[in-house]
Amino acid sequence: MDIENLSLPELKSLQNDVAIAIADFEKRKRAEALAEVKAVAQAKGFSLDELLGTASTKSKRGPVPAKYADPANPDNTWSGRGRKPKWLVAQLDQGKSVEDFAL
């Protein structure tokens, strides 16, 4: 290919095509390498996540028990975490304290 005789738009198009081809090549090689590494790990009886320490070991937390309740409506409760609920904010604005609603 004689790039000396190409116009500017043709050169820019060629540059774009080359960038896309390079990105596709790298993506393909990365996928091949990952597949090889996974196969070796599996042959040894491990998953890749186990070997790399990226397996999710985070356990889900259960719901937190309520610490505060609205005397007017016992269904309105609050665990003490996060934003204060509207019913509690309204009571606090009237001069009551959080301890007044403790369970």
MOTADA-V340210 format. One record per pair of residues at least 4 apart in sequence whose C-alpha atoms are under 8 Angstrom apart, sorted by the first residue. I is the first residue (numbers start at 1). J is the second residue. If there is no record, write none. Layout:
i j
I J
I J
This chain:
i j
2 6
3 11
6 10
6 11
7 11
8 12
9 13
10 14
11 15
12 16
13 17
14 18
15 19
16 20
17 21
18 22
19 23
20 24
21 25
22 26
23 27
24 28
25 29
26 30
27 31
28 32
29 33
30 34
31 35
32 36
33 37
34 38
35 39
36 40
37 41
37 48
38 42
38 47
38 48
39 43
40 44
41 45
41 46
41 47
41 48
41 51
42 46
42 47
42 48
46 50
46 51
47 51
48 52
49 53
49 54
49 55
50 54
50 55
64 79
65 79
66 77
66 78
66 79
66 80
66 103
67 77
67 78
67 79
67 80
67 102
67 103
68 77
68 78
68 79
68 80
68 98
68 101
68 102
68 103
69 73
69 74
69 75
69 76
69 77
69 78
69 101
69 102
69 103
70 74
70 75
70 76
70 77
70 87
70 88
70 101
71 101
76 87
78 84
78 85
80 84
84 88
84 89
85 89
86 90
87 91
88 92
88 98
89 93
90 94
91 95
91 96
91 97
92 96
92 97
92 98
96 100
97 101
98 102
